Amino acid sequence: MPQTMTLDEKLTISNRALDLLDAGDREGYRRLLRTAPMPPYLAKVMKEKMGSDYLIRGGWNLSEAEAEFGPDWLNR
């Protein structure tokens, strides 16, 4: 099981991503944000609204959702 990311680590990623966005690197911004775990409540809503395939293809870090809902939550 992946190690949980601390709040400080998440904030560091967010700040770096915002620096990329400010520099005009929208793709770098998106790519970096996807390395931080998506909050479980948001992953659940995204699954309901966009579908499991969207989350899988998008390369999102779903480690916290998997820890909360179980490893097969996307297939249920």
C-alpha positions as CSV (number, residue, x, y, z in Angstrom):
1,M,0.0,0.0,0.0
2,P,1.4,3.5,-0.9
3,Q,2.4,5.7,1.9
4,T,0.0,8.5,2.8
5,M,1.2,11.9,1.7
6,T,1.4,14.6,4.4
7,L,-0.5,17.9,4.2
8,D,2.9,19.7,3.7
9,E,3.8,17.4,0.8
10,K,0.4,18.1,-0.8
11,L,0.8,21.8,-0.3
12,T,4.3,21.7,-1.8
13,I,2.9,20.0,-4.9
14,S,0.1,22.5,-5.2
15,N,2.4,25.5,-4.9
16,R,4.8,24.0,-7.5
17,A,1.9,23.4,-9.8
18,L,0.7,27.0,-9.4
19,D,4.2,28.2,-10.2
20,L,4.0,26.2,-13.5
21,L,0.6,27.7,-14.3
22,D,1.9,31.2,-13.6
23,A,4.7,30.4,-16.0
24,G,2.2,29.4,-18.7
25,D,2.9,25.7,-18.5
26,R,-0.7,24.4,-18.3
27,E,0.3,20.8,-19.2
28,G,3.0,20.7,-16.5
29,Y,0.4,22.1,-14.0
30,R,-2.1,19.4,-14.8
31,R,0.5,16.6,-14.8
32,L,2.0,17.7,-11.4
33,L,-1.4,18.1,-9.7
34,R,-2.3,14.5,-10.7
35,T,0.6,13.3,-8.5
36,A,-1.1,14.4,-5.3
37,P,-3.8,12.0,-4.0
38,M,-7.3,13.0,-5.0
39,P,-9.4,13.3,-1.9
40,P,-11.7,10.3,-1.5
41,Y,-14.9,12.4,-1.5
42,L,-13.9,14.1,-4.8
43,A,-12.9,10.7,-6.4
44,K,-16.3,9.3,-5.5
45,V,-18.1,12.3,-7.1
46,M,-15.9,12.2,-10.2
47,K,-16.6,8.4,-10.5
48,E,-20.3,9.1,-10.3
49,K,-20.3,12.1,-12.7
50,M,-17.5,11.2,-15.1
51,G,-17.2,7.5,-14.8
52,S,-14.4,5.1,-13.8
53,D,-12.8,5.2,-17.2
54,Y,-12.2,9.0,-16.8
55,L,-10.3,8.5,-13.6
56,I,-8.3,5.6,-14.9
57,R,-7.3,7.2,-18.2
58,G,-6.6,10.5,-16.5
59,G,-3.7,9.1,-14.5
60,W,-5.1,10.5,-11.2
61,N,-3.5,9.4,-7.9
62,L,-6.3,7.5,-6.3
63,S,-4.4,6.0,-3.4
64,E,-6.5,7.7,-0.7
65,A,-9.7,6.7,-2.3
66,E,-8.4,3.1,-2.6
67,A,-7.5,3.1,1.1
68,E,-10.9,4.4,2.1
69,F,-13.1,2.5,-0.4
70,G,-11.0,-0.6,-1.1
71,P,-8.8,-1.5,-4.1
72,D,-11.7,-2.5,-6.3
73,W,-13.9,0.5,-5.7
74,L,-13.7,1.7,-9.3
75,N,-15.2,-1.5,-10.6
76,R,-18.2,-1.5,-8.2
